[in-house]
Amino acid sequence: MSMAQGRGWCCTRVMAIHPALAELSLAAILGDLARRRPVFHSEADLQQEVAWQVHVANPTIGVRLEVRVPTPSRPGRRERVDVLLHSAQGRVAIELKYPTDRLTATLGEELFDLPRQAAQDITAYNVVKDIYRIEHFVRKGFADAGAVVVVTNDRSYWTHPGHERATAAAAFRLYNGTTLSGSRGWGPMAGAGTMKGREDALELAGAHQLTWRPFSRIPSSPHGEFRALLVEIGH
């Protein structure tokens, strides 16, 4: 049995956003999705369900998955965007992440068996990199606006541990209330294995305040609380 929350997705804006994002209303889409699908098997499952929820909310919006990007954020690399939306107001590029903690639950007759992925420092770097990439895609004209969405039941992503000890991945922490801006790079204690393929500092153009909102809750499960992070680019 599950209890989808889908609440806490406030529609009040403190500043104007791109008309394509306003038309899309990703916050409302995530709220509706949480009520219909409180948990997902994988990142690909989440990706497909977000795309479907967009279509249900507005069938006139064109939805494409895994679209090749002609101007990648790193020269010489091949890059794709998870979801690309086409509407009368413009194109919106969306990247999604679904890091999980250990969870086994049966909803109806469907079994969900999620692994504990750990490697939070690497995943956090990848989330910040997605923000950087979406900024790049908008700047280069591939998209008019974009967003990064993270859904997780691993509370270490949104909960500050309470200590101020320096860590190698401090610049990539996604704690609730954090503002990401400027250059984000590894600390001096970062190991070569952790940084492999991620050595470059990420230069963010904007300032992004992180707010984690309730997504869903699976009762009687130690890691049954899911929260979602929505970062919109195109203010």
Phi, psi and omega per residue, in radians:
M1 nan 2.517 -3.118
S2 -2.329 2.779 3.041
M3 -2.240 1.815 3.106
A4 -1.388 2.356 -3.110
Q5 -1.615 -1.109 3.118
G6 1.021 0.382 -3.129
R7 -2.047 3.009 -3.091
G8 1.505 0.043 -3.141
W9 -1.595 1.398 -3.078
C10 -1.184 2.397 -3.115
C11 -1.669 0.032 3.135
T12 -1.307 2.299 -3.121
R13 -1.915 2.401 3.067
V14 -1.550 -0.239 3.074
M15 -2.636 2.776 -3.117
A16 -1.174 2.526 3.061
I17 -2.075 2.966 -3.120
H18 -1.039 2.462 -3.127
P19 -0.948 -0.561 3.131
A20 -1.146 -0.673 3.084
L21 -1.244 -0.678 3.120
A22 -1.096 -0.747 3.117
E23 -1.121 -0.708 -3.090
L24 -1.201 -0.762 -3.107
S25 0.944 1.163 -3.113
L26 -1.068 -0.567 3.122
A27 -1.056 -0.775 3.123
A28 -1.177 -0.663 3.129
I29 -1.110 -0.740 3.111
L30 -1.158 -0.643 3.081
G31 -1.100 -0.767 3.107
D32 -1.155 -0.681 3.133
L33 -1.113 -0.718 -3.138
A34 -1.054 -0.652 3.124
R35 -1.220 -0.536 -3.121
R36 -1.550 -0.688 -3.088
R37 -2.337 1.554 -3.089
P38 -1.281 -0.255 -3.111
V39 -2.613 2.686 -3.069
F40 -2.258 2.702 3.141
H41 -1.322 -0.562 -3.002
S42 -2.840 3.043 3.075
E43 -1.115 -0.655 3.106
A44 -1.115 -0.657 3.090
D45 -1.096 -0.801 3.088
L46 -1.053 -0.792 -3.130
Q47 -0.999 -0.833 -3.127
Q48 -1.135 -0.703 -3.092
E49 -1.237 -0.617 3.047
V50 -1.106 -0.778 3.119
A51 -1.037 -0.745 3.139
W52 -1.166 -0.699 -3.135
Q53 -1.130 -0.631 3.047
V54 -1.072 -0.783 3.138
H55 -1.092 -0.735 3.130
V56 -1.100 -0.734 -3.102
A57 -1.219 -0.609 -3.110
N58 -2.640 1.579 -3.071
P59 -1.097 -0.264 -3.131
T60 -1.402 -0.219 3.123
I61 -1.417 2.218 3.083
G62 -1.330 2.336 -3.072
V63 -2.105 2.179 3.111
R64 -2.263 2.466 -3.130
L65 -1.931 2.537 3.043
E66 0.898 1.042 -3.094
V67 -1.577 2.278 3.104
R68 -1.151 2.376 -3.108
V69 -1.740 2.156 -3.093
P70 -1.262 -0.462 3.136
T71 -2.126 1.488 -3.080
P72 -1.132 2.747 -3.122
S73 -1.252 -0.373 3.070
R74 -2.101 1.991 -3.085
P75 -0.931 2.405 3.110
G76 1.490 -0.106 3.134
R77 -1.743 2.682 2.996
R78 -1.660 2.282 -3.120
E79 -2.329 2.592 3.053
R80 -2.254 2.707 3.042
V81 -1.860 2.441 -3.041
D82 -1.024 -0.903 -3.095
V83 -2.378 2.310 3.044
L84 -2.151 2.161 -3.096
L85 -1.891 2.425 3.112
H86 -2.064 2.125 3.081
S87 -2.395 3.050 3.118
A88 -1.123 -0.383 -3.116
Q89 -1.568 -0.181 3.130
G90 2.398 -3.118 -3.119
R91 -1.750 2.390 -3.132
V92 -2.137 2.136 3.099
A93 -1.714 2.311 -3.088
I94 -2.228 2.297 2.995
E95 -1.958 2.453 -3.093
L96 -2.210 2.542 3.054
K97 -2.324 2.538 -3.111
Y98 -2.433 1.163 3.069
P99 -1.296 2.385 -3.030
T100 -2.180 2.702 2.919
D101 -1.839 2.912 -3.057
R102 -1.036 2.208 3.125
L103 -2.715 2.247 3.002
T104 -2.184 2.139 -3.094
A105 -2.653 2.585 3.066
T106 -1.987 2.098 3.105
L107 -1.963 1.990 -2.982
G108 1.153 -2.089 3.081
E109 -1.937 0.254 -3.053
E110 -1.839 2.168 3.135
L111 -1.580 2.296 3.037
F112 -2.019 2.147 -3.108
D113 -2.217 1.625 -3.047
L114 -1.695 2.402 3.132
P115 -1.473 2.822 2.953
R116 -1.524 1.857 -3.025
Q117 -1.373 -0.533 -3.109
A118 0.952 -2.569 -3.112
A119 0.833 0.787 -3.065
Q120 -1.089 -0.577 -3.132
D121 -1.134 -0.710 3.130
I122 -1.198 -0.769 3.134
T123 -1.097 -0.735 3.125
A124 -1.081 -0.731 3.060
Y125 -0.998 -0.767 -3.097
N126 -1.151 -0.579 3.076
V127 -1.165 -0.809 3.106
V128 -1.093 -0.654 3.092
K129 -1.104 -0.655 3.090
D130 -1.095 -0.695 3.084
I131 -1.082 -0.792 3.095
Y132 -1.035 -0.766 -3.124
R133 -1.119 -0.774 3.139
I134 -1.108 -0.728 3.054
E135 -0.976 -0.766 -3.128
H136 -1.106 -0.781 -3.112
F137 -1.099 -0.655 3.107
V138 -1.218 -0.757 -3.128
R139 -1.079 -0.638 -3.105
K140 -1.504 -0.052 3.077
G141 1.524 0.074 3.077
F142 -1.163 -0.600 3.089
A143 -2.373 2.737 3.101
D144 -1.543 -0.423 3.122
A145 -2.788 3.039 -3.135
G146 -2.862 -3.132 -3.137
A147 -2.774 2.668 2.985
V148 -2.077 2.272 -3.112
V149 -2.139 2.259 3.061
V150 -2.169 2.223 3.023
V151 -2.105 2.245 -3.083
T152 -2.673 2.698 2.978
N153 -1.924 0.235 3.086
D154 -1.681 1.796 -3.020
R155 -1.193 -0.224 3.126
S156 -1.137 -0.336 3.113
Y157 -1.286 -0.649 -3.064
W158 -1.800 -0.238 -3.039
T159 -1.789 2.119 3.082
H160 -1.258 2.310 -3.075
P161 -1.203 -0.264 3.089
G162 1.653 -0.197 3.086
H163 -1.786 2.845 -3.115
E164 -1.949 0.377 3.141
R165 -1.151 2.424 3.116
A166 -1.225 2.409 3.090
T167 -2.264 2.786 -3.102
A168 -1.117 -0.511 -3.060
A169 -1.858 0.399 -3.076
A170 -0.990 -0.608 -3.086
A171 -1.256 -0.213 -3.085
F172 -1.946 0.119 -3.123
R173 -1.146 2.493 -3.031
L174 -1.979 0.429 -3.054
Y175 -0.988 2.577 3.116
N176 -0.979 2.286 3.139
G177 1.621 -0.179 3.122
T178 -1.196 2.537 2.988
T179 -1.942 2.145 3.104
L180 -1.696 2.181 3.099
S181 -2.801 2.878 3.052
G182 1.171 -2.662 -3.092
S183 -1.479 2.228 3.137
R184 -2.091 1.947 -3.096
G185 -2.340 2.911 -3.140
W186 -1.219 2.602 3.039
G187 -1.368 2.971 -3.056
P188 -1.152 -0.301 -3.121
M189 -1.555 0.005 -3.109
A190 -1.165 2.355 3.130
G191 -1.417 2.732 -3.123
A192 -1.081 -0.642 3.137
G193 -1.150 -0.712 3.118
T194 -1.117 -0.710 -3.056
M195 -1.458 -0.180 -3.039
K196 -0.969 2.124 -3.102
G197 1.395 0.001 -3.110
R198 -2.332 0.481 -3.008
E199 -1.174 -0.600 -3.013
D200 -1.234 2.445 2.981
A201 -1.199 2.610 -3.123
L202 -1.802 2.095 -3.083
E203 -1.698 1.774 -3.117
L204 -1.461 2.354 -3.134
A205 -1.443 -0.564 -3.086
G206 -1.897 3.090 3.042
A207 -1.949 2.147 -3.008
H208 -2.119 1.917 3.096
Q209 -1.472 2.261 -3.025
L210 -1.659 2.200 3.094
T211 -2.267 2.031 3.095
W212 -1.608 2.253 -3.126
R213 -2.067 2.651 3.107
P214 -0.993 2.372 3.087
F215 -1.926 -1.038 -3.134
S216 -2.771 2.967 3.091
R217 -2.488 2.281 3.064
I218 -1.768 1.905 -3.063
P219 -1.063 2.639 3.052
S220 1.085 0.440 3.098
S221 -2.128 2.247 -3.100
P222 -0.986 -0.569 3.136
H223 -2.085 0.762 -3.040
G224 -1.560 -0.031 3.119
E225 -1.593 2.115 3.078
F226 -1.900 2.401 3.020
R227 -2.203 2.805 -3.104
A228 -2.284 2.495 3.082
L229 -2.002 2.247 3.101
L230 -2.143 2.037 3.083
V231 -1.997 1.996 -3.131
E232 -1.751 2.372 -3.114
I233 -2.092 2.086 -3.107
G234 2.459 0.456 3.106
H235 -1.238 nan nan
